[in-house]
Amino acid sequence: MLKFKVLFVLLFAFGTTLFAQKLTINGQIDKQLKVDSFLFRYATNFVDQENLYGKGEEVCVKVKHGRFQIDLDSLPATFYAFIRLPKNYSKDISDDYRLIGNRGNFFLLKADTPMEMQLSQDGVTFSGEQKSALDCQLELFRLKKKLDDRLITLKNSFGSFDKTTTAAQINDYLSAYKAMNQNACREAEKLVVSYAQVLDTMTANTVYYDFIGRTKWDEINHINWLVDFSPDSVRSYVAKYYNQYYTDEPSYGNPKNYRGASNGYPKYLAYKAYTDLSKSMALLGRRIKPNVALADLLISERYKGNLYDQVAFSSLLARGTKEYLDDMFLNSLMGNIKNEDFKQYVRNLRKRRTTHARSFQFALEDENGKMVTNADLKGKVILLDFWFTGCRGCLALHKNMEPVKAYFKNNPDFKYVSISIDKERGKWLNSLQKGEYTDETDVKLWTGGQRDAHPIIRYYQIASYPTMILINGNDEVVAMNPPNPYTERNKNALIKMIDDELKQ
């Protein structure tokens, strides 16, 4: 494994750094690429890094005469950023264009350190003091793309898995799949070591563990996909393979060498803990899943100190947005986590998303262009449903909610409030017409095209969809992510939760 020296002063510690630095990024884009503007998004804290696609700060960069300049301030010492270039379907363009602009790759950047980039049809080149770090990261992006291409070829060679698929075929496929990921991780290690003379210790450690985190997260996610969307026999074979070859597998990259500055590595460790539990339960039934509290118990057994803080917090950000969190768990988490920034986040989460916190005071447009506010629903028990067009889970929730809505259809004191985060009003209205996400009896509202940037989304810190929030007649939050009625047990639990509030 990589033998990195211990850094005595950790400048980057997820939000503990003074935000006093600035950075100017100068660049040139070949006019033949026909780029007149692009989006630059960056994150200055761990929470935004977890979902940089929807959170963080966004800058629309104008390109004039092939040149652009990005001026940033109030930055920590290091931060993550990605560039969203316009899609370019030209066959003559290099892979670098897509690697940088269309595949969601995040760069680790340093503030107060000059940098420039030049993008042409043949590729991208960097200059300035960050050149070596950027070159290394770009090579890691290329390595990840090469791995992804190999995995697609592997999957195609095996074809689709159906009821006729045997355990031996699944074992052969997953063994080859696992070996390809391991080889890519070894290549990444050699690549970063080759830059050891020109990179500082912390940067080398961070970009290496970012690669490990992203690669291993994708690997486990693919296995989860196979379990969730395969016939029962295949699901059983995959779960058995995972339990035998993954559950007890040491976390790749050796956590003891990790210096604590990657956003991708703790995310992978948290996901692995959850998946280890879910696959051990998968053999008992498709619908049985662990919750974030159970995952935290396993995380606390595996990791200590700063690493526990990061992994437990990553688990909260990933799973806590999808589950109901009670006060007991949040209080326990605040007692176990030592990082003060993380603790404050949990305190705010508890304040906003648990029983008797005041709901967000909104004013949202309905399908007729009328603004609807909390006052219009005064005294009602309301269930908010946040969704967007194209969301599979949102389609499933709409179907699963049918018996719940039927139960309360004659109760005027209950309102189901559908809130779309669609960017385009036309797309939202078209979805309303089709009735795939909403019913005629719903109160149908729209966030005005602001998507994840809307204050109501930021207030409730919603990071995944669908998300439901139950609010009582006193305009107080009863539950964030109440039971999703996809099973008979959950359906009855949700009905009881709503019924209890109506009886208050």
C-alpha positions as CSV (number, residue, x, y, z in Angstrom):
1,M,0.0,0.0,0.0
2,L,1.0,3.6,-0.3
3,K,3.4,4.7,2.4
4,F,2.5,8.3,3.1
5,K,4.2,10.3,5.7
6,V,2.1,11.6,8.6
7,L,1.2,15.3,8.2
8,F,1.5,17.1,11.5
9,V,-0.7,20.0,10.6
10,L,-3.9,19.1,8.7
11,L,-5.1,22.2,6.9
12,F,-8.1,20.6,5.3
13,A,-10.5,19.0,7.9
14,F,-14.0,19.3,6.5
15,G,-15.0,22.8,7.5
16,T,-12.5,23.5,10.2
17,T,-10.3,25.7,8.0
18,L,-10.5,29.4,7.9
19,F,-12.3,30.6,4.8
20,A,-10.0,33.4,3.8
21,Q,-8.4,32.3,0.6
22,K,-9.1,33.2,-2.9
23,L,-8.4,31.6,-6.3
24,T,-8.4,32.8,-9.9
25,I,-8.7,30.2,-12.6
26,N,-7.7,31.4,-16.1
27,G,-8.4,29.3,-19.1
28,Q,-8.6,29.0,-22.9
29,I,-11.0,27.0,-24.9
30,D,-10.4,26.3,-28.6
31,K,-13.0,28.2,-30.6
32,Q,-13.7,25.1,-32.7
33,L,-15.3,23.5,-29.7
34,K,-18.0,26.3,-29.9
35,V,-18.3,26.8,-26.1
36,D,-19.6,30.3,-25.2
37,S,-20.4,29.4,-21.5
38,F,-20.2,26.6,-19.0
39,L,-21.1,25.9,-15.4
40,F,-18.5,25.7,-12.6
41,R,-19.7,24.3,-9.3
42,Y,-17.6,24.0,-6.1
43,A,-18.1,22.9,-2.5
44,T,-16.5,24.4,0.6
45,N,-17.7,21.9,3.2
46,F,-18.3,18.2,3.6
47,V,-22.1,18.4,3.3
48,D,-22.0,20.0,-0.1
49,Q,-19.2,17.7,-1.3
50,E,-21.5,14.7,-0.6
51,N,-23.9,16.0,-3.3
52,L,-21.9,18.5,-5.4
53,Y,-24.3,18.0,-8.3
54,G,-27.1,19.7,-6.4
55,K,-25.4,21.6,-3.7
56,G,-22.5,24.0,-3.3
57,E,-21.9,27.2,-5.1
58,E,-22.5,27.5,-8.9
59,V,-20.9,30.0,-11.3
60,C,-22.0,30.5,-14.9
61,V,-18.7,31.2,-16.7
62,K,-18.7,33.2,-19.9
63,V,-16.2,32.5,-22.7
64,K,-15.2,35.4,-24.8
65,H,-12.8,35.1,-27.7
66,G,-11.9,31.6,-26.4
67,R,-10.8,32.9,-23.0
68,F,-12.4,32.7,-19.5
69,Q,-11.7,33.7,-16.0
70,I,-13.2,32.3,-12.7
71,D,-12.7,34.4,-9.5
72,L,-13.5,32.7,-6.3
73,D,-13.2,33.9,-2.7
74,S,-14.0,32.8,0.9
75,L,-12.4,29.4,0.2
76,P,-10.9,26.8,2.5
77,A,-7.3,25.7,1.9
78,T,-8.5,22.9,-0.4
79,F,-11.9,22.2,-2.0
80,Y,-13.7,20.2,-4.6
81,A,-15.1,21.5,-7.9
82,F,-16.4,20.2,-11.2
83,I,-16.9,21.7,-14.6
84,R,-20.1,21.1,-16.6
85,L,-19.2,21.7,-20.3
86,P,-21.9,21.7,-23.0
87,K,-22.3,18.2,-24.5
88,N,-20.3,17.7,-27.6
89,Y,-21.0,14.7,-29.8
90,S,-18.2,15.3,-32.3
91,K,-16.2,12.1,-33.1
92,D,-13.1,14.2,-33.5
93,I,-13.1,15.4,-29.9
94,S,-10.7,13.9,-27.3
95,D,-11.9,11.9,-24.3
96,D,-10.5,14.7,-22.1
97,Y,-13.4,17.0,-23.0
98,R,-15.9,14.4,-21.7
99,L,-13.8,13.4,-18.7
100,I,-13.6,17.0,-17.5
101,G,-17.1,18.2,-18.5
102,N,-19.6,15.4,-18.9
103,R,-18.7,12.6,-16.5
104,G,-19.1,14.3,-13.2
105,N,-15.4,14.1,-12.2
106,F,-14.5,16.3,-9.3
107,F,-11.1,18.1,-9.1
108,L,-9.4,18.7,-5.8
109,L,-8.2,22.3,-6.0
110,K,-6.0,24.5,-3.7
111,A,-6.9,28.1,-2.9
112,D,-4.2,30.8,-3.3
113,T,-2.4,28.7,-5.8
114,P,-2.4,29.9,-9.4
115,M,-3.7,27.6,-12.1
116,E,-4.6,27.7,-15.8
117,M,-6.1,25.2,-18.2
118,Q,-6.2,25.0,-22.0
119,L,-8.9,22.9,-23.6
120,S,-8.7,21.9,-27.3
121,Q,-10.0,19.1,-29.5
122,D,-6.9,17.2,-28.9
123,G,-7.1,17.3,-25.1
124,V,-6.5,19.4,-22.0
125,T,-3.3,20.8,-20.5
126,F,-2.8,22.5,-17.2
127,S,-0.2,25.0,-16.1
128,G,0.7,26.9,-13.0
129,E,1.5,25.7,-9.5
130,Q,-1.3,23.1,-9.5
131,K,-0.3,21.5,-12.7
132,S,1.1,18.3,-11.2
133,A,-1.9,17.7,-9.0
134,L,-4.3,18.3,-11.8
135,D,-2.3,16.1,-14.2
136,C,-2.4,13.3,-11.7
137,Q,-6.1,13.6,-11.2
138,L,-6.8,13.7,-14.9
139,E,-4.8,10.5,-15.3
140,L,-6.9,8.9,-12.5
141,F,-10.1,10.0,-14.4
142,R,-8.7,8.3,-17.5
143,L,-8.0,5.1,-15.5
144,K,-11.5,5.1,-14.1
145,K,-13.0,5.5,-17.6
146,K,-10.9,2.6,-18.9
147,L,-12.1,0.5,-16.0
148,D,-15.8,1.4,-16.7
149,D,-15.4,0.5,-20.4
150,R,-13.8,-2.9,-19.4
151,L,-16.7,-3.6,-17.0
152,I,-19.3,-2.8,-19.7
153,T,-17.5,-5.2,-22.0
154,L,-17.5,-7.9,-19.3
155,K,-21.2,-7.4,-18.7
156,N,-22.0,-7.7,-22.4
157,S,-20.0,-10.9,-22.6
158,F,-22.2,-12.5,-20.0
159,G,-25.4,-11.1,-21.3
160,S,-28.6,-10.7,-19.3
161,F,-29.2,-12.6,-16.1
162,D,-32.6,-14.3,-15.9
163,K,-34.3,-17.3,-14.2
164,T,-32.1,-19.7,-16.2
165,T,-28.9,-18.1,-14.8
166,T,-26.9,-20.5,-12.6
167,A,-25.0,-19.9,-9.4
168,A,-21.7,-20.8,-11.3
169,Q,-22.4,-18.1,-13.9
170,I,-23.0,-15.5,-11.3
171,N,-19.8,-16.5,-9.4
172,D,-17.7,-16.4,-12.6
173,Y,-19.1,-12.9,-13.5
174,L,-18.7,-11.4,-10.0
175,S,-15.2,-12.9,-9.6
176,A,-14.1,-11.3,-12.9
177,Y,-15.8,-8.1,-12.0
178,K,-14.1,-8.0,-8.6
179,A,-10.7,-8.7,-10.1
180,M,-11.0,-5.9,-12.6
181,N,-11.8,-3.4,-9.8
182,Q,-8.9,-4.6,-7.7
183,N,-6.5,-4.3,-10.6
184,A,-7.6,-0.7,-11.3
185,C,-7.0,0.1,-7.6
186,R,-3.5,-1.3,-7.9
187,E,-2.9,0.8,-11.0
188,A,-4.1,3.9,-9.2
189,E,-1.6,3.3,-6.4
190,K,1.3,3.0,-8.9
191,L,0.1,6.1,-10.7
192,V,0.0,8.2,-7.5
193,V,3.4,6.9,-6.4
194,S,4.9,8.0,-9.7
195,Y,3.8,11.6,-8.8
196,A,5.2,11.3,-5.2
197,Q,8.2,13.6,-6.0
198,V,6.0,16.5,-7.2
199,L,2.9,16.2,-5.0
200,D,2.7,17.1,-1.3
201,T,1.8,14.3,1.0
202,M,-1.8,15.4,1.7
203,T,-2.7,15.9,-2.0
204,A,-1.3,12.5,-3.0
205,N,-3.2,10.8,-0.1
206,T,-6.4,12.6,-0.9
207,V,-6.6,11.9,-4.7
208,Y,-5.6,8.3,-4.2
209,Y,-8.3,7.7,-1.6
210,D,-10.8,9.6,-3.8
211,F,-10.2,7.1,-6.5
212,I,-10.5,4.1,-4.2
213,G,-13.7,5.5,-2.7
214,R,-15.4,6.2,-6.0
215,T,-14.3,2.9,-7.6
216,K,-15.3,0.7,-4.7
217,W,-18.5,2.6,-4.2
218,D,-19.4,1.9,-7.8
219,E,-18.5,-1.7,-7.4
220,I,-20.8,-2.2,-4.4
221,N,-23.5,-0.2,-6.0
222,H,-23.5,-2.5,-9.1
223,I,-24.0,-5.5,-6.8
224,N,-26.8,-3.8,-5.0
225,W,-28.4,-3.1,-8.4
226,L,-28.2,-6.8,-9.3
227,V,-29.9,-7.7,-6.0
228,D,-32.7,-5.1,-6.4
229,F,-33.5,-5.7,-10.1
230,S,-32.9,-9.4,-10.7
231,P,-35.1,-12.5,-10.4
232,D,-35.2,-14.0,-6.9
233,S,-32.8,-16.8,-7.8
234,V,-30.1,-14.4,-9.2
235,R,-30.7,-12.1,-6.2
236,S,-30.0,-15.1,-3.9
237,Y,-26.8,-16.1,-5.8
238,V,-25.5,-12.5,-5.7
239,A,-26.2,-12.1,-2.0
240,K,-24.4,-15.3,-1.2
241,Y,-21.4,-14.3,-3.2
242,Y,-21.3,-10.9,-1.5
243,N,-21.5,-12.4,2.0
244,Q,-18.7,-14.8,1.2
245,Y,-16.2,-12.5,-0.6
246,Y,-17.1,-8.9,0.4
247,T,-18.5,-8.7,3.9
248,D,-15.3,-9.8,5.7
249,E,-13.1,-8.2,3.0
250,P,-10.8,-5.6,4.6
251,S,-11.8,-2.1,3.3
252,Y,-9.6,-1.5,0.3
253,G,-6.9,1.1,0.7
254,N,-6.1,0.4,4.3
255,P,-7.9,2.9,6.5
256,K,-4.8,3.2,8.7
257,N,-3.0,5.0,5.9
258,Y,-5.9,7.4,5.2
259,R,-5.1,11.0,6.3
260,G,-8.7,12.2,6.5
261,A,-9.2,14.6,3.7
262,S,-11.1,12.7,1.0
263,N,-14.9,13.0,0.6
264,G,-15.1,9.8,-1.5
265,Y,-13.5,7.3,0.9
266,P,-15.7,7.8,4.0
267,K,-18.7,7.6,1.6
268,Y,-17.5,4.2,0.4
269,L,-16.9,2.9,3.9
270,A,-20.4,4.0,5.0
271,Y,-22.0,2.4,1.9
272,K,-20.0,-0.8,2.5
273,A,-21.2,-1.0,6.1
274,Y,-24.8,-0.6,5.0
275,T,-24.4,-3.1,2.2
276,D,-22.8,-5.7,4.5
277,L,-25.8,-5.6,6.7
278,S,-28.4,-5.5,3.8
279,K,-26.8,-8.5,2.1
280,S,-26.8,-10.5,5.3
281,M,-30.5,-9.8,5.5
282,A,-31.2,-10.2,1.8
283,L,-31.4,-14.0,2.1
284,L,-34.3,-13.5,4.5
285,G,-36.4,-11.5,2.0
286,R,-36.3,-8.8,-0.7
287,R,-38.0,-6.2,1.5
288,I,-35.8,-6.5,4.6
289,K,-33.4,-3.6,4.9
290,P,-31.2,-2.2,7.7
291,N,-31.7,1.3,8.9
292,V,-29.2,4.1,9.5
293,A,-29.1,3.4,13.3
294,L,-28.1,-0.2,12.8
295,A,-25.5,0.8,10.2
296,D,-24.0,3.2,12.7
297,L,-23.6,0.4,15.3
298,L,-21.4,-1.5,12.7
299,I,-19.5,1.7,11.8
300,S,-18.7,2.4,15.4
301,E,-17.3,-1.2,15.8
302,R,-15.0,-0.8,12.7
303,Y,-13.7,2.8,13.0
304,K,-12.6,5.1,15.8
305,G,-11.7,8.8,16.2
306,N,-11.8,11.1,13.2
307,L,-12.5,8.2,10.8
308,Y,-15.6,7.2,12.7
309,D,-16.8,10.8,12.6
310,Q,-16.4,11.0,8.8
311,V,-17.9,7.6,8.1
312,A,-20.8,8.0,10.5
313,F,-21.5,11.5,9.1
314,S,-21.4,10.2,5.5
315,S,-23.8,7.4,6.5
316,L,-26.2,10.0,8.0
317,L,-26.0,12.2,4.8
318,A,-26.6,9.2,2.6
319,R,-29.2,7.2,4.5
320,G,-30.7,9.9,6.8
321,T,-32.3,11.7,3.9
322,K,-34.3,8.6,3.1
323,E,-35.3,7.4,6.6
324,Y,-37.3,8.5,9.6
325,L,-34.8,9.6,12.3
326,D,-36.0,9.6,15.9
327,D,-34.6,11.7,18.7
328,M,-32.9,8.8,20.4
329,F,-30.7,8.0,17.4
330,L,-29.8,11.7,16.8
331,N,-28.9,12.2,20.5
332,S,-26.8,9.1,20.4
333,L,-25.0,10.3,17.3
334,M,-24.3,13.7,18.8
335,G,-22.8,12.0,21.8
336,N,-20.5,9.7,19.7
337,I,-19.3,12.3,17.1
338,K,-16.4,14.5,18.3
339,N,-16.2,16.8,15.3
340,E,-17.9,20.1,16.3
341,D,-19.0,21.0,12.8
342,F,-20.7,17.6,12.3
343,K,-22.3,17.9,15.8
344,Q,-23.7,21.3,14.9
345,Y,-25.1,19.9,11.7
346,V,-26.9,17.1,13.6
347,R,-28.3,19.6,16.1
348,N,-29.7,21.7,13.2
349,L,-31.1,18.5,11.6
350,R,-32.8,17.5,14.8
351,K,-34.2,21.0,15.2
352,R,-35.6,21.1,11.7
353,R,-36.6,17.5,11.0
354,T,-37.9,16.0,14.2
355,T,-41.2,16.2,16.1
356,H,-42.6,19.7,16.9
357,A,-40.1,21.7,14.8
358,R,-41.9,24.5,13.0
359,S,-42.4,23.7,9.3
360,F,-40.9,25.8,6.5
361,Q,-43.1,28.7,5.6
362,F,-43.5,28.4,1.9
363,A,-45.2,30.2,-1.0
364,L,-45.4,27.9,-4.0
365,E,-47.2,28.1,-7.3
366,D,-50.0,25.6,-8.2
367,E,-50.9,24.4,-11.6
368,N,-53.2,27.4,-12.2
369,G,-50.4,29.9,-11.3
370,K,-51.9,30.7,-7.9
371,M,-49.5,31.0,-4.9
372,V,-50.3,28.6,-2.1
373,T,-48.9,29.1,1.4
374,N,-49.0,27.4,4.8
375,A,-51.8,29.6,5.8
376,D,-54.0,28.1,3.1
377,L,-53.6,24.7,4.8
378,K,-54.0,26.0,8.3
379,G,-55.3,23.3,10.7
380,K,-54.8,20.5,8.3
381,V,-52.5,17.5,8.7
382,I,-50.5,17.5,5.5
383,L,-48.1,15.0,3.9
384,L,-45.5,16.7,1.6
385,D,-44.2,14.6,-1.3
386,F,-41.2,16.0,-3.1
387,W,-40.6,14.5,-6.6
388,F,-39.4,15.2,-10.1
389,T,-40.3,13.9,-13.6
390,G,-38.2,10.8,-14.5
391,C,-37.7,9.7,-10.8
392,R,-38.4,5.9,-10.6
393,G,-38.8,6.0,-6.9
394,C,-41.3,8.8,-7.2
395,L,-43.4,6.7,-9.6
396,A,-43.3,3.8,-7.2
397,L,-44.3,6.0,-4.2
398,H,-47.3,7.4,-6.1
399,K,-48.5,3.8,-6.8
400,N,-47.8,2.7,-3.2
401,M,-49.7,5.7,-1.8
402,E,-53.0,4.6,-3.4
403,P,-54.4,2.6,-0.4
404,V,-53.2,5.4,2.1
405,K,-55.0,8.1,0.1
406,A,-58.1,5.9,-0.2
407,Y,-58.1,5.5,3.6
408,F,-58.3,9.2,4.1
409,K,-60.3,10.3,1.1
410,N,-63.3,11.3,3.1
411,N,-61.4,13.2,5.7
412,P,-61.2,16.9,4.9
413,D,-58.6,17.5,7.6
414,F,-55.9,15.6,5.6
415,K,-54.2,17.0,2.6
416,Y,-51.6,15.3,0.3
417,V,-49.3,18.1,-1.0
418,S,-47.3,17.2,-4.1
419,I,-44.2,19.4,-4.7
420,S,-42.3,19.1,-7.9
421,I,-38.7,20.3,-8.3
422,D,-38.8,20.1,-12.1
423,K,-36.7,22.8,-13.7
424,E,-39.2,23.4,-16.5
425,R,-42.8,24.4,-15.8
426,G,-44.0,22.7,-19.0
427,K,-42.4,19.4,-18.0
428,W,-44.2,19.6,-14.6
429,L,-47.6,20.4,-16.1
430,N,-47.2,17.6,-18.7
431,S,-46.5,15.1,-15.8
432,L,-49.6,16.4,-14.0
433,Q,-51.7,15.7,-17.1
434,K,-50.4,12.1,-17.3
435,G,-51.1,11.5,-13.6
436,E,-48.1,9.3,-13.1
437,Y,-46.9,11.2,-10.1
438,T,-50.0,12.9,-8.7
439,D,-53.8,12.4,-8.3
440,E,-56.6,14.9,-8.8
441,T,-57.2,15.2,-5.1
442,D,-53.5,16.3,-4.4
443,V,-52.5,19.9,-3.8
444,K,-50.0,20.2,-6.7
445,L,-47.2,22.7,-6.2
446,W,-43.9,23.6,-8.0
447,T,-40.6,25.1,-6.8
448,G,-40.4,27.5,-9.7
449,G,-37.5,25.9,-11.5
450,Q,-35.0,26.4,-8.7
451,R,-34.7,22.6,-8.1
452,D,-32.3,21.8,-5.2
453,A,-31.5,25.5,-4.7
454,H,-35.0,26.4,-3.5
455,P,-35.1,27.5,0.1
456,I,-37.6,24.7,1.1
457,I,-35.2,22.0,-0.2
458,R,-32.3,23.6,1.6
459,Y,-34.3,24.1,4.8
460,Y,-35.2,20.4,5.0
461,Q,-31.7,19.4,3.6
462,I,-33.4,17.1,1.1
463,A,-30.8,15.2,-0.9
464,S,-32.8,12.4,-2.5
465,Y,-36.2,11.8,-4.0
466,P,-38.9,11.0,-3.3
467,T,-38.9,12.6,0.1
468,M,-42.0,12.8,2.3
469,I,-42.6,15.1,5.4
470,L,-45.6,14.8,7.7
471,I,-46.8,18.1,9.3
472,N,-49.5,18.3,11.9
473,G,-52.4,20.8,12.3
474,N,-50.2,23.1,14.3
475,D,-47.8,23.6,11.4
476,E,-45.2,21.4,13.1
477,V,-43.0,18.7,11.6
478,V,-44.1,15.3,12.9
479,A,-41.7,13.1,10.8
480,M,-39.2,13.5,8.1
481,N,-39.3,10.4,5.8
482,P,-42.2,8.7,7.5
483,P,-42.7,5.0,6.5
484,N,-42.8,4.5,2.7
485,P,-45.9,2.3,2.2
486,Y,-44.2,-0.2,-0.1
487,T,-45.0,-3.1,2.3
488,E,-48.2,-3.9,4.2
489,R,-46.4,-3.2,7.5
490,N,-45.1,0.2,6.4
491,K,-48.5,1.1,4.9
492,N,-50.2,0.4,8.3
493,A,-47.5,2.3,10.1
494,L,-48.0,5.4,7.9
495,I,-51.8,5.3,8.2
496,K,-51.5,5.1,12.0
497,M,-49.0,8.0,12.1
498,I,-51.4,10.2,10.1
499,D,-54.4,9.0,12.1
500,D,-52.8,9.8,15.4
501,E,-52.2,13.4,14.3
502,L,-55.8,13.8,13.0
503,K,-57.0,12.7,16.5
504,Q,-55.0,15.4,18.3
